[in-house]
Amino acid sequence: MTTIFVSAGLFFLFIFLSGFRLNRTGRPHSTLVLTIHKFVGLGLAVYLGLTVYQVYTAAPLTPIQVAITIFTILLFVTNVVTGSLLSTNKSIPGAVSTLNKLMPYLTVVATGFMLILLLSAE
């Protein structure tokens, strides 16, 4: 259980560090940093998806586990959409930038709750 939390934490750390780097350097974004940022996020999504699947195959998920998992997925999708919009060279409303700065923190908290609920049932 600890390994899963540490692994997810390391993924989030790399996502945050690369995201801060992208924010500080401004546009045009470094292709290398942007690509690392996207692939680490994708890796985290796959890792968490496999974790949820392993828990699901061991025992059916409770309604609260399903709810927090869906909520966490929606937060991840929001991060991907806002990040994708910001990585373009088009003019983007300030609300998108604000969402992209706030949603990662909510996603970390939701992911932590999700993992606690999923792994405490094992």
C-alpha positions in Angstrom: 0.0 0.0 0.0 2.8 2.4 0.9 4.5 1.7 -2.5 1.4 2.9 -4.3 1.2 6.1 -2.4 4.9 6.8 -2.9 4.7 6.0 -6.6 1.7 8.2 -7.1 3.4 10.9 -5.1 6.5 10.8 -7.3 4.4 11.0 -10.4 2.6 14.1 -9.0 5.9 15.6 -8.0 7.3 15.3 -11.5 4.0 16.7 -13.0 4.1 19.7 -10.6 7.8 20.4 -11.2 7.4 20.2 -15.0 4.2 22.3 -14.8 5.9 25.0 -12.7 8.8 25.0 -15.2 6.3 25.4 -18.1 4.6 28.3 -16.3 7.8 30.1 -15.5 9.3 29.9 -19.0 6.1 31.1 -20.7 5.2 30.7 -24.3 6.4 29.2 -26.6 6.7 26.1 -24.3 9.7 24.0 -24.4 8.8 20.9 -26.4 10.9 18.6 -24.2 9.4 19.9 -20.9 5.9 19.9 -22.3 6.3 16.3 -23.6 7.7 15.1 -20.3 4.9 16.8 -18.5 2.3 15.1 -20.7 3.9 11.6 -20.6 4.3 11.7 -16.8 0.6 12.6 -16.5 -0.4 9.8 -18.9 1.8 7.4 -16.9 0.1 8.4 -13.7 -3.3 7.9 -15.3 -2.4 4.4 -16.5 -0.8 3.5 -13.1 -3.9 4.6 -11.2 -6.2 2.9 -13.7 -4.3 -0.3 -13.2 -4.5 0.1 -9.4 -8.3 0.6 -9.5 -8.6 -2.4 -11.8 -6.6 -4.6 -9.5 -8.8 -3.6 -6.5 -11.9 -4.1 -8.6 -10.9 -7.6 -9.6 -10.2 -8.5 -6.0 -13.6 -7.4 -4.8 -16.5 -5.3 -6.1 -16.2 -1.6 -5.5 -18.6 0.1 -3.1 -20.7 3.0 -4.2 -18.5 5.5 -2.4 -15.4 4.0 -4.1 -17.0 4.3 -7.5 -18.1 7.9 -6.7 -14.6 9.1 -5.7 -13.0 7.3 -8.6 -15.4 9.0 -11.1 -14.8 12.3 -9.4 -11.0 11.8 -9.6 -11.2 10.9 -13.3 -13.3 14.0 -14.0 -10.6 16.1 -12.2 -7.9 14.5 -14.3 -9.9 15.2 -17.5 -10.3 18.8 -16.5 -6.5 19.1 -16.0 -5.8 17.6 -19.4 -8.4 19.8 -21.1 -7.2 23.1 -19.5 -3.5 22.1 -20.0 -4.2 21.3 -23.6 -5.9 24.7 -24.2 -2.9 26.5 -22.5 -0.4 24.7 -24.6 -1.8 26.1 -27.8 -0.7 29.5 -29.1 -4.2 30.8 -29.1 -5.6 33.4 -26.7 -7.3 31.7 -23.8 -9.6 33.2 -21.2 -8.0 33.8 -17.8 -10.5 31.3 -16.2 -8.8 28.4 -18.0 -5.4 29.4 -16.6 -6.8 29.8 -13.1 -8.5 26.3 -13.4 -5.2 24.8 -14.6 -3.5 26.2 -11.5 -6.1 25.1 -9.0 -7.2 21.7 -10.3 -4.0 19.9 -9.8 -4.2 20.4 -6.1 -7.8 19.2 -6.0 -6.7 16.2 -8.1 -3.9 15.3 -5.6 -6.3 15.4 -2.7 -9.0 13.4 -4.6 -6.5 10.9 -5.6 -5.3 10.5 -2.1 -8.8 9.9 -0.8 -9.5 7.5 -3.7 -6.4 5.5 -2.9 -7.2 5.4 0.8 -10.8 4.2 0.1 -9.7 1.6 -2.4 -6.7 0.3 -0.5 -8.2 0.3 2.9 -10.7 -2.3 1.7 -8.0 -4.7 0.7 
